[in-house]
């Protein structure tokens, strides 16, 4: 796909994050008392949020879809892992003279946000539904509790295009770039392969091309995800999101077929709305 630009509303949220999602300014806010948002997770036992667990169970049972999981994420807490690192000039623990000045602790440590590199080279932010899942993944990581939309906004700010939920667990769900942007804005999201607008954009891109008889939009081969016990879910995978099944007229030689496909891909890459709505694409040819 071509270079992706942040939608204006996402860029604005990052550039001027002076208010909460309800538009209430942070400046002058009184954070004392029971209304302090820092106390939202005081009673959190560290377990997976029931709403997210239920949505994943429905997905694995074939009774839900990716949109259901995203809708559940919009209102739940997740844990973002951070790793303590020594601040510049600090001595590693155990390599000091025993005096108070020589001791190294969290006061002299930098807390580094953990990012992953996806197989396709993109940055991904790992988050966890439970503290146990985070600890099992990296015993030295510290859990930072945040609402999932805030984690999504942090991922966008960190130039990550994927949110990976519970990596290394029994079931890992990958939130793709368009869904990540929707979650960051706390907006509804529809998968690109079932989005009527995506189908319209594909129809516009193929209109007037005599070599193309039909184009069908369907889930890509990378949409399904498999759990540790082998159960195949119809969503949450990291591979190609949208499949275009292109039916060509007969009689085209190899060079002509290649030219048609390149022209189609070029048209779609130049359509900014298509690029914003579709994370990844695969083209399958039939005659």
VENCOR-V401456 format. One record per pair of residues at least 24 apart in sequence whose C-alpha atoms are under 10 Angstrom apart, sorted by sequence separation. I is the first residue (numbers start at 1). J is the second residue. D is the distance in Angstrom with one decimal. If there is no record, write none. Layout:
{{I | J | D} {I | J | D}}
This chain:
{{49 | 73 | 9.1} {51 | 75 | 8.4} {52 | 76 | 7.3} {84 | 108 | 9.5} {85 | 109 | 5.2} {86 | 110 | 5.9} {87 | 111 | 9.1} {127 | 151 | 7.9} {156 | 180 | 7.8} {193 | 217 | 6.1} {194 | 218 | 7.2} {218 | 242 | 6.0} {219 | 243 | 5.7} {220 | 244 | 8.2} {261 | 285 | 8.9} {51 | 76 | 7.4} {52 | 77 | 9.4} {84 | 109 | 5.8} {85 | 110 | 5.0} {86 | 111 | 8.7} {126 | 151 | 9.5} {127 | 152 | 9.6} {152 | 177 | 9.7} {155 | 180 | 8.2} {156 | 181 | 7.4} {192 | 217 | 9.0} {193 | 218 | 5.2} {194 | 219 | 7.9} {217 | 242 | 6.9} {218 | 243 | 5.2} {219 | 244 | 8.8} {49 | 75 | 9.5} {50 | 76 | 8.8} {52 | 78 | 9.9} {83 | 109 | 9.4} {84 | 110 | 5.6} {85 | 111 | 6.0} {86 | 112 | 10.0} {125 | 151 | 8.5} {155 | 181 | 9.3} {192 | 218 | 8.8} {193 | 219 | 5.2} {217 | 243 | 5.8} {218 | 244 | 6.7} {49 | 76 | 6.4} {83 | 110 | 8.1} {84 | 111 | 4.5} {85 | 112 | 6.8} {114 | 141 | 8.7} {125 | 152 | 8.5} {152 | 179 | 9.3} {153 | 180 | 8.1} {192 | 219 | 8.3} {193 | 220 | 7.8} {216 | 243 | 8.0} {217 | 244 | 5.0} {218 | 245 | 7.9} {48 | 76 | 9.3} {49 | 77 | 7.0} {82 | 110 | 9.5} {83 | 111 | 5.5} {84 | 112 | 6.3} {113 | 141 | 9.5} {152 | 180 | 5.8} {153 | 181 | 7.6} {156 | 184 | 8.0} {191 | 219 | 8.8} {192 | 220 | 10.0} {215 | 243 | 9.8} {216 | 244 | 5.7} {217 | 245 | 6.6} {257 | 285 | 9.1} {48 | 77 | 8.5} {49 | 78 | 8.2} {82 | 111 | 5.8} {83 | 112 | 5.1} {84 | 113 | 9.1} {112 | 141 | 9.6} {113 | 142 | 9.9} {125 | 154 | 8.7} {126 | 155 | 9.2} {137 | 166 | 8.3} {151 | 180 | 9.5} {152 | 181 | 7.2} {153 | 182 | 9.6} {155 | 184 | 8.8} {215 | 244 | 6.3} {216 | 245 | 5.1} {217 | 246 | 9.0} {47 | 77 | 9.9} {48 | 78 | 8.1} {81 | 111 | 9.6} {82 | 112 | 5.3} {83 | 113 | 6.6} {111 | 141 | 9.6} {112 | 142 | 10.0} {125 | 155 | 5.9} {136 | 166 | 9.9} {137 | 167 | 7.3} {138 | 168 | 9.8} {152 | 182 | 8.8} {153 | 183 | 7.9} {154 | 184 | 8.3} {193 | 223 | 9.7} {214 | 244 | 9.9} {215 | 245 | 5.5} {216 | 246 | 6.7} {46 | 77 | 9.5} {47 | 78 | 9.7} {48 | 79 | 9.8} {81 | 112 | 8.6} {82 | 113 | 4.6} {83 | 114 | 6.9} {111 | 142 | 8.8} {124 | 155 | 7.6} {125 | 156 | 9.3} {136 | 167 | 9.9} {137 | 168 | 6.2} {149 | 180 | 8.5} {152 | 183 | 6.3} {153 | 184 | 4.7} {214 | 245 | 8.0} {215 | 246 | 4.6} {216 | 247 | 8.5} {46 | 78 | 9.2} {81 | 113 | 6.6} {82 | 114 | 5.8} {123 | 155 | 8.9} {124 | 156 | 9.7} {133 | 165 | 9.9} {134 | 166 | 7.3} {136 | 168 | 8.2} {137 | 169 | 7.8} {148 | 180 | 9.9} {149 | 181 | 9.1} {151 | 183 | 9.1} {152 | 184 | 4.9} {153 | 185 | 7.8} {214 | 246 | 5.9} {215 | 247 | 6.3} {44 | 77 | 9.1} {46 | 79 | 8.7} {80 | 113 | 7.9} {81 | 114 | 6.2} {82 | 115 | 9.4} {125 | 158 | 8.5} {133 | 166 | 6.5} {134 | 167 | 8.6} {136 | 169 | 8.3} {149 | 182 | 8.7} {150 | 183 | 8.5} {151 | 184 | 7.6} {152 | 185 | 8.7} {153 | 186 | 9.9} {213 | 246 | 7.7} {214 | 247 | 5.1} {215 | 248 | 9.0} {80 | 114 | 8.2} {81 | 115 | 9.1} {124 | 158 | 9.2} {125 | 159 | 9.4} {133 | 167 | 8.4} {134 | 168 | 9.2} {149 | 183 | 5.2} {150 | 184 | 6.4} {152 | 186 | 9.6} {212 | 246 | 6.9} {213 | 247 | 5.5} {214 | 248 | 7.3} {123 | 158 | 8.6} {124 | 159 | 8.6} {125 | 160 | 6.3} {133 | 168 | 8.2} {134 | 169 | 9.0} {148 | 183 | 7.6} {149 | 184 | 4.6} {150 | 185 | 9.0} {211 | 246 | 10.0} {212 | 247 | 6.0} {213 | 248 | 5.5} {214 | 249 | 9.2} {252 | 287 | 9.6} {41 | 77 | 8.3} {123 | 159 | 7.0} {124 | 160 | 5.0} {125 | 161 | 8.1} {126 | 162 | 8.5} {127 | 163 | 7.1} {128 | 164 | 8.2} {129 | 165 | 7.0} {130 | 166 | 8.3} {133 | 169 | 6.5} {148 | 184 | 8.1} {149 | 185 | 7.1} {150 | 186 | 9.3} {211 | 247 | 8.6} {212 | 248 | 4.6} {213 | 249 | 6.1} {242 | 278 | 7.2} {250 | 286 | 9.6} {251 | 287 | 9.3} {40 | 77 | 9.5} {122 | 159 | 9.1} {123 | 160 | 4.5} {124 | 161 | 6.0} {125 | 162 | 6.3} {126 | 163 | 5.9} {127 | 164 | 6.1} {128 | 165 | 5.4} {129 | 166 | 6.5} {132 | 169 | 9.9} {133 | 170 | 9.4} {149 | 186 | 6.3} {211 | 248 | 5.6} {212 | 249 | 6.3} {213 | 250 | 9.8} {241 | 278 | 7.4} {242 | 279 | 7.9} {243 | 280 | 8.8} {244 | 281 | 7.5} {245 | 282 | 8.6} {246 | 283 | 7.1} {247 | 284 | 8.6} {248 | 285 | 7.2} {249 | 286 | 8.9} {250 | 287 | 6.2} {122 | 160 | 7.0} {123 | 161 | 6.0} {124 | 162 | 4.5} {125 | 163 | 5.0} {126 | 164 | 4.7} {127 | 165 | 5.0} {128 | 166 | 4.7} {148 | 186 | 9.5} {149 | 187 | 9.6} {210 | 248 | 8.7} {211 | 249 | 5.5} {212 | 250 | 9.9} {240 | 278 | 9.7} {241 | 279 | 6.3} {242 | 280 | 6.3} {243 | 281 | 6.0} {244 | 282 | 6.3} {245 | 283 | 6.1} {246 | 284 | 6.1} {247 | 285 | 5.9} {248 | 286 | 6.3} {249 | 287 | 6.1} {122 | 161 | 6.6} {123 | 162 | 6.7} {124 | 163 | 5.6} {125 | 164 | 6.0} {126 | 165 | 5.9} {127 | 166 | 6.2} {128 | 167 | 7.7} {209 | 248 | 10.0} {210 | 249 | 8.1} {211 | 250 | 8.4} {240 | 279 | 7.8} {241 | 280 | 5.2} {242 | 281 | 4.9} {243 | 282 | 4.9} {244 | 283 | 4.8} {245 | 284 | 4.8} {246 | 285 | 4.9} {247 | 286 | 4.7} {248 | 287 | 5.0} {115 | 155 | 9.0} {122 | 162 | 7.7} {123 | 163 | 9.0} {124 | 164 | 6.5} {125 | 165 | 8.5} {126 | 166 | 7.1} {127 | 167 | 7.9} {206 | 246 | 9.7} {211 | 251 | 9.6} {239 | 279 | 9.5} {240 | 280 | 5.0} {241 | 281 | 6.0} {242 | 282 | 6.3} {243 | 283 | 5.8} {244 | 284 | 6.1} {245 | 285 | 5.9} {246 | 286 | 6.1} {247 | 287 | 5.2} {113 | 154 | 10.0} {126 | 167 | 6.8} {128 | 169 | 9.3} {211 | 252 | 8.1} {239 | 280 | 7.7} {240 | 281 | 5.5} {241 | 282 | 7.8} {242 | 283 | 8.6} {243 | 284 | 7.1} {244 | 285 | 8.3} {245 | 286 | 7.1} {246 | 287 | 8.2} {202 | 244 | 8.8} {238 | 280 | 9.5} {239 | 281 | 9.1} {240 | 282 | 6.2} {115 | 158 | 8.9} {117 | 160 | 9.2} {118 | 161 | 9.6} {239 | 282 | 9.7} {240 | 283 | 9.9} {81 | 125 | 9.2} {116 | 160 | 8.9} {118 | 162 | 8.3} {128 | 172 | 9.5} {191 | 235 | 9.7} {198 | 242 | 9.8} {80 | 125 | 8.3} {81 | 126 | 7.4} {113 | 158 | 9.4} {115 | 160 | 8.1} {117 | 162 | 9.6} {199 | 244 | 9.8} {211 | 256 | 8.9} {212 | 257 | 9.8} {80 | 126 | 6.9} {81 | 127 | 6.7} {116 | 162 | 9.3} {118 | 164 | 9.5} {211 | 257 | 8.5} {79 | 126 | 8.9} {80 | 127 | 4.8} {81 | 128 | 8.0} {116 | 163 | 9.6} {79 | 127 | 5.5} {80 | 128 | 6.6} {115 | 163 | 9.7} {116 | 164 | 8.8} {126 | 174 | 9.3} {193 | 241 | 7.2} {194 | 242 | 9.2} {212 | 260 | 8.1} {78 | 127 | 6.4} {79 | 128 | 5.0} {80 | 129 | 9.2} {115 | 164 | 9.8} {125 | 174 | 9.9} {174 | 223 | 9.4} {192 | 241 | 7.6} {193 | 242 | 5.4} {211 | 260 | 7.3} {212 | 261 | 9.6} {78 | 128 | 5.6} {79 | 129 | 6.3} {81 | 131 | 9.5} {124 | 174 | 9.2} {125 | 175 | 9.8} {191 | 241 | 8.6} {192 | 242 | 6.8} {193 | 243 | 7.7} {210 | 260 | 9.8} {77 | 128 | 9.1} {78 | 129 | 5.0} {79 | 130 | 6.7} {80 | 131 | 9.6} {116 | 167 | 10.0} {124 | 175 | 9.4} {173 | 224 | 9.8} {174 | 225 | 8.8} {191 | 242 | 9.1} {193 | 244 | 9.3} {209 | 260 | 8.4} {77 | 129 | 7.4} {78 | 130 | 7.0} {79 | 131 | 6.8} {124 | 176 | 9.4} {173 | 225 | 7.5} {212 | 264 | 9.8} {76 | 129 | 8.8} {77 | 130 | 9.0} {78 | 131 | 8.8} {81 | 134 | 7.1} {124 | 177 | 9.8} {172 | 225 | 7.7} {173 | 226 | 9.5} {79 | 133 | 9.4} {80 | 134 | 8.4} {81 | 135 | 9.1} {171 | 225 | 8.1} {172 | 226 | 8.2} {173 | 227 | 9.6} {206 | 260 | 9.8} {209 | 263 | 9.7} {79 | 134 | 7.5} {83 | 138 | 9.1} {171 | 226 | 7.1} {172 | 227 | 7.3} {209 | 264 | 9.2} {73 | 129 | 9.6} {81 | 137 | 9.8} {82 | 138 | 9.9} {83 | 139 | 9.8} {84 | 140 | 8.0} {170 | 226 | 9.1} {171 | 227 | 4.6} {172 | 228 | 9.1} {81 | 138 | 8.6} {83 | 140 | 6.6} {84 | 141 | 7.5} {170 | 227 | 5.6} {171 | 228 | 6.3} {206 | 263 | 9.4} {82 | 140 | 8.7} {83 | 141 | 4.9} {84 | 142 | 7.8} {169 | 227 | 8.6} {170 | 228 | 4.8} {171 | 229 | 9.0} {205 | 263 | 9.3} {206 | 264 | 6.9} {222 | 280 | 9.2} {81 | 140 | 9.3} {82 | 141 | 5.4} {83 | 142 | 6.2} {169 | 228 | 7.8} {170 | 229 | 7.6} {171 | 230 | 9.9} {205 | 264 | 6.7} {222 | 281 | 9.7} {81 | 141 | 5.5} {82 | 142 | 5.3} {83 | 143 | 9.1} {168 | 228 | 9.3} {170 | 230 | 9.7} {171 | 231 | 9.3} {173 | 233 | 9.8} {175 | 235 | 9.6} {176 | 236 | 8.5} {205 | 265 | 9.0} {220 | 280 | 8.5} {221 | 281 | 9.6} {222 | 282 | 9.6} {80 | 141 | 9.1} {81 | 142 | 5.5} {82 | 143 | 6.6} {174 | 235 | 8.5} {175 | 236 | 6.8} {176 | 237 | 9.0} {205 | 266 | 9.4} {206 | 267 | 8.7} {220 | 281 | 7.2} {221 | 282 | 8.2} {80 | 142 | 8.1} {81 | 143 | 5.0} {82 | 144 | 7.3} {171 | 233 | 9.5} {173 | 235 | 7.8} {174 | 236 | 4.9} {175 | 237 | 8.5} {176 | 238 | 7.6} {202 | 264 | 8.9} {205 | 267 | 6.1} {206 | 268 | 9.5} {219 | 281 | 9.5} {220 | 282 | 6.8} {79 | 142 | 8.9} {80 | 143 | 5.7} {81 | 144 | 6.3} {173 | 236 | 4.4} {174 | 237 | 5.9} {175 | 238 | 8.2} {176 | 239 | 9.7} {204 | 267 | 9.5} {205 | 268 | 6.7} {219 | 282 | 9.7} {220 | 283 | 9.2} {79 | 143 | 5.3} {80 | 144 | 5.1} {81 | 145 | 9.0} {172 | 236 | 7.2} {173 | 237 | 6.6} {174 | 238 | 5.9} {204 | 268 | 9.6} {78 | 143 | 9.0} {79 | 144 | 5.2} {80 | 145 | 6.5} {171 | 236 | 9.1} {172 | 237 | 8.2} {173 | 238 | 8.3} {174 | 239 | 9.6} {176 | 241 | 8.7} {202 | 267 | 9.2} {78 | 144 | 8.1} {79 | 145 | 4.6} {80 | 146 | 7.3} {172 | 238 | 9.8} {201 | 267 | 9.9} {202 | 268 | 7.5} {205 | 271 | 8.9} {217 | 283 | 9.8} {77 | 144 | 9.9} {78 | 145 | 5.8} {79 | 146 | 6.3} {80 | 147 | 9.7} {201 | 268 | 8.1} {77 | 145 | 6.4} {78 | 146 | 5.7} {79 | 147 | 8.4} {80 | 148 | 9.3} {215 | 283 | 9.8} {216 | 284 | 9.8} {77 | 146 | 5.5} {78 | 147 | 5.9} {79 | 148 | 8.5} {202 | 271 | 9.9} {215 | 284 | 9.7} {76 | 146 | 8.5} {77 | 147 | 4.3} {78 | 148 | 5.7} {201 | 271 | 8.4} {215 | 285 | 9.4} {76 | 147 | 5.7} {77 | 148 | 5.7} {78 | 149 | 9.4} {80 | 151 | 7.2} {165 | 236 | 9.3} {215 | 286 | 9.8} {75 | 147 | 7.0} {76 | 148 | 6.0} {77 | 149 | 9.0} {78 | 150 | 9.5} {79 | 151 | 8.6} {164 | 236 | 9.2} {201 | 273 | 8.4} {202 | 274 | 8.3} {214 | 286 | 9.5} {74 | 147 | 7.8} {75 | 148 | 7.0} {76 | 149 | 8.6} {77 | 150 | 9.4} {78 | 151 | 7.8} {164 | 237 | 9.9} {201 | 274 | 6.7} {212 | 285 | 10.0} {213 | 286 | 9.9} {214 | 287 | 9.8} {73 | 147 | 8.5} {74 | 148 | 6.1} {75 | 149 | 7.8} {77 | 151 | 9.3} {80 | 154 | 9.9} {164 | 238 | 9.0} {200 | 274 | 9.8} {213 | 287 | 8.9} {73 | 148 | 6.0} {74 | 149 | 6.0} {198 | 273 | 8.7} {199 | 274 | 9.7} {212 | 287 | 9.5} {53 | 129 | 8.5} {72 | 148 | 9.6} {73 | 149 | 7.7} {74 | 150 | 9.5} {162 | 238 | 8.7} {197 | 273 | 9.4} {198 | 274 | 6.5} {52 | 129 | 7.9} {197 | 274 | 8.7} {198 | 275 | 9.8} {70 | 148 | 9.7} {74 | 152 | 9.8} {50 | 129 | 9.8} {198 | 277 | 7.2} {48 | 128 | 8.3} {49 | 129 | 6.7} {197 | 277 | 8.9} {198 | 278 | 7.8} {47 | 128 | 10.0} {48 | 129 | 4.8} {49 | 130 | 7.7} {47 | 129 | 7.2} {48 | 130 | 4.6} {192 | 274 | 9.2} {195 | 277 | 8.8} {46 | 129 | 8.3} {47 | 130 | 4.7} {48 | 131 | 8.0} {195 | 278 | 9.7} {46 | 130 | 5.4} {47 | 131 | 6.6} {48 | 132 | 8.9} {192 | 276 | 9.8} {193 | 277 | 9.7} {45 | 130 | 9.0} {46 | 131 | 5.1} {47 | 132 | 7.5} {48 | 133 | 8.9} {80 | 165 | 9.8} {192 | 277 | 6.2} {193 | 278 | 8.3} {45 | 131 | 8.7} {46 | 132 | 7.4} {47 | 133 | 9.1} {79 | 165 | 9.5} {191 | 277 | 8.5} {192 | 278 | 5.6} {46 | 133 | 9.7} {78 | 165 | 8.8} {79 | 166 | 9.6} {190 | 277 | 9.2} {191 | 278 | 8.4} {192 | 279 | 8.0} {78 | 166 | 9.8} {189 | 277 | 9.8} {191 | 279 | 9.7} {192 | 280 | 9.6} {193 | 281 | 9.9} {181 | 276 | 9.2} {181 | 277 | 9.9} {46 | 143 | 9.4} {178 | 275 | 9.1} {178 | 276 | 6.3} {179 | 277 | 8.7} {46 | 145 | 9.0} {177 | 276 | 8.3} {178 | 277 | 5.7} {179 | 278 | 9.6} {177 | 277 | 8.7} {178 | 278 | 6.7} {179 | 279 | 8.9} {44 | 145 | 9.2} {177 | 278 | 8.3} {178 | 279 | 6.3} {176 | 278 | 9.2} {177 | 279 | 6.0} {176 | 279 | 6.5} {177 | 280 | 9.4} {41 | 145 | 7.3} {69 | 173 | 9.0} {176 | 280 | 9.1} {40 | 145 | 9.4} {41 | 146 | 8.5} {70 | 175 | 8.0} {40 | 146 | 9.2} {41 | 147 | 9.7} {69 | 175 | 9.4} {38 | 145 | 9.9} {40 | 147 | 9.6} {66 | 173 | 9.2} {38 | 146 | 9.7} {66 | 174 | 9.7} {74 | 182 | 9.4} {75 | 183 | 9.8} {66 | 175 | 8.9} {70 | 179 | 7.5} {74 | 183 | 6.2} {70 | 180 | 9.0} {73 | 183 | 7.9} {74 | 184 | 8.7} {60 | 171 | 9.3} {74 | 185 | 9.5} {75 | 186 | 8.9} {67 | 179 | 8.8} {70 | 182 | 9.1} {71 | 183 | 8.5} {74 | 186 | 6.4} {66 | 179 | 9.5} {70 | 183 | 7.3} {73 | 186 | 9.8} {74 | 187 | 8.4} {57 | 171 | 10.0} {74 | 188 | 8.9} {56 | 171 | 8.6} {71 | 186 | 9.2} {56 | 172 | 9.7} {70 | 186 | 10.0} {71 | 187 | 9.0} {56 | 173 | 8.6} {70 | 187 | 9.9} {71 | 188 | 7.1} {162 | 279 | 9.8} {70 | 188 | 8.2} {71 | 189 | 7.9} {120 | 238 | 9.3} {161 | 279 | 9.1} {70 | 189 | 7.4} {71 | 190 | 10.0} {119 | 238 | 8.7} {120 | 239 | 8.8} {70 | 190 | 9.2} {118 | 238 | 8.4} {119 | 239 | 9.1} {67 | 188 | 8.3} {68 | 189 | 9.4} {67 | 189 | 6.4} {68 | 190 | 9.5} {66 | 189 | 9.3} {67 | 190 | 5.9} {66 | 190 | 8.4} {67 | 191 | 6.7} {66 | 191 | 7.3} {65 | 191 | 9.3} {21 | 149 | 9.8} {21 | 150 | 9.7} {14 | 153 | 7.8} {13 | 153 | 8.5} {14 | 154 | 8.9} {14 | 156 | 8.4} {15 | 157 | 9.4} {10 | 153 | 8.3} {14 | 157 | 6.6} {13 | 157 | 9.6} {11 | 156 | 9.2} {10 | 156 | 8.3} {11 | 157 | 8.9} {10 | 157 | 9.3} {6 | 156 | 8.8} {6 | 159 | 10.0} {66 | 223 | 9.2} {66 | 224 | 9.8} {21 | 184 | 9.9} {21 | 185 | 8.2} {21 | 186 | 8.3} {60 | 225 | 9.2} {60 | 226 | 8.7} {69 | 235 | 9.2} {60 | 227 | 8.2} {66 | 233 | 9.4} {69 | 236 | 8.9} {65 | 233 | 8.5} {66 | 234 | 7.6} {67 | 235 | 9.0} {64 | 233 | 9.2} {65 | 234 | 6.6} {66 | 235 | 5.3} {61 | 231 | 8.6} {62 | 232 | 8.9} {63 | 233 | 9.8} {64 | 234 | 8.4} {65 | 235 | 6.4} {66 | 236 | 6.6} {10 | 181 | 7.3} {13 | 184 | 9.2} {60 | 231 | 6.7} {61 | 232 | 8.9} {62 | 233 | 6.9} {63 | 234 | 9.6} {64 | 235 | 9.2} {65 | 236 | 9.0} {66 | 237 | 9.9} {9 | 181 | 9.7} {10 | 182 | 9.2} {13 | 185 | 8.5} {60 | 232 | 6.7} {61 | 233 | 7.6} {62 | 234 | 7.2} {59 | 232 | 9.2} {60 | 233 | 4.8} {61 | 234 | 9.4} {62 | 235 | 9.9} {7 | 181 | 8.6} {10 | 184 | 7.9} {59 | 233 | 5.9} {60 | 234 | 7.5} {6 | 181 | 8.7} {10 | 185 | 7.2} {58 | 233 | 9.3} {59 | 234 | 6.8} {60 | 235 | 8.9} {9 | 185 | 8.1} {57 | 233 | 9.5} {59 | 235 | 7.4} {56 | 233 | 8.9} {59 | 236 | 9.2} {56 | 235 | 9.6} {56 | 236 | 9.5} {1 | 265 | 8.5} {2 | 266 | 9.0} {1 | 266 | 9.0} {4 | 269 | 9.7} {7 | 272 | 9.8} {2 | 268 | 9.2} {3 | 269 | 8.7} {7 | 273 | 9.6} {1 | 268 | 8.4} {2 | 269 | 5.5} {3 | 270 | 9.5} {5 | 272 | 8.5} {1 | 269 | 5.6} {2 | 270 | 7.3} {4 | 272 | 8.0} {1 | 270 | 8.9} {2 | 271 | 9.4} {3 | 272 | 9.5} {7 | 276 | 7.9} {2 | 272 | 9.0} {5 | 275 | 9.2} {6 | 276 | 8.3} {4 | 275 | 7.1} {5 | 276 | 8.2} {3 | 275 | 8.8} {4 | 276 | 7.4} {2 | 275 | 7.6} {1 | 275 | 7.1} {1 | 278 | 9.4} {1 | 279 | 8.5} {1 | 280 | 7.4} {1 | 281 | 8.3}}
